[in-house]
Amino acid sequence: MKNILLIIPIIFLFLSCRTHKETIYQPTPVQVFFGNYGGFTNQRTEYVLNNDGNIFKIEKDGVNYIKTLKKKNVKEITKMLDNNSFEKLEYNTPGNFSYFIKVISPKYSNEVTWSESAPNESIKEIYKTLMKTVK
């Protein structure tokens, strides 16, 4: 009887130690890739925002979950891209240190790359908004 009373709290303790739900990367119909690369080490930092709000960091050894955004934040980013006609924007000017935003959707696929000067200030603002989501 004493053994059973000792085992039951241990089982509850063991079951309550789970710290977080694991989120596995699953591509969605709309994805926004963003990040930067270059510099002395030519290291690439890349993230992907799925339309379900999940953000992942793409690394050499795999894709790691960062966090999930609220739906209103995802809609805000989508609206920013649409308001700037991202699907029609043509700008591919990499430099020593480059930034990029790439959108893949059923309607279109487009990537914009820039270094010091962005194609317009709105793209810089979209990039800043995207980077704030991963912090």
N, C-alpha and C positions, 0 to 999 in steps of 0.2 A: 504494500500500500504506500509506503514511504517513497518507493522508487517511482511509482506513478505520479505522485504529487511533485516529485522533483523533475520528471521528464516533461510534464505538461507545460510549465513555465519556460523551459528551454525551447520547446517547439514553438510557442508563441513568440519568444524572443527572436528565434531564427527566422520566422515568417515575417516579422515586422522590420527586418533589416534591409529590405529592398529600398534603395534610395531613389531611383527614378525609372520611369518608363523608357524603354529603349525604342527609338524611332529609326526605322530602316529607310534608306533612300529608295524612293520609288518615283521615277519620272512621271510628271503630270503633263497634260496637253499644253500648258503654257509654262515656260521656264524663263527666268531672267538670270543670266550669268553675269557676274561683274567681278572686277578685281584690278590687279596691276601686276606689272612684271618689269624686269630690267635692273638697271643699276650695276654696281660692281660685281655682285654675285649672280645677276640675271635670274634671281629667284622669282617664282610666280606665286601669287596669292590669288586664289579663285574661290568664289562662293556661288551658290545657286539658290535662287528663291523660287519655290514652286508655287503654283496658284492656290494650293491648299494652305499656304502660309509657312510651311516648313522651310527653314534655311539650313543649308549644309555647306561645309567647307570641303573643297576638293583638294586632296593631298596625294602624294605619291603612293602611299600605302592604302588608300581607299577614300571613301566619302564619309565624313563625320557630321553628325547632327549638331547644330548650334542651338537653335530655339525655334519656336513657332510664333509668328506674328499674328496679331488680331486681324480679322477680316477687313476692318476699316483701313488699316495700314496698307494691306495688300491692294485694296481698291484705290487708295491714294496714289500709290506708286504706279499702278496701271493707268490711272487717269493722267499722271504726269507724262508718261510715255506716249499716250494717245494724243494729248494736247500739243506735243512737240513733233507729231507726225514721224515717230521713230522709224516706222516701217519704210519711209521714203528717204530717210537721212543717209547720205553717203559721205563717209569721212573715215579714211584709213591712213593716218599719219603717225605711225609709231616713232618713238625717239629713244633716247638713252633710258628713260624711265617712262613707261607707257601705262595708260589707264584704258579700260575697256568695259563696254556694256554690250551684251548680246542677248537678243530676245528670240526665242523659238516658240512659235505658236502654230496652230492649224492654218491661220490666215497668211502668215509671213515668217520669214527668218531674216534677221539683219544684225550686223555687228558694227559698232562704232569704236574706233581706236584713236587715241590722241596722246600727245605728250604735254608740252607746256601749255599750248593753246587748244582749247576745246572748240568744236564747231560752233557752239554758242553757249552762253552762260546757263541756259536751262539744262543742258546736258551735264554740266558741272554740278548743278543743284540736285539733279536726279542721282548722280553718282554719290554725292555727299549724303543724301537721304538713304541710299542703299547701304553705304558703309556704316551709318549710324545704327542700322538694324542689327549689325553683327557685334556691336559692342555691348 
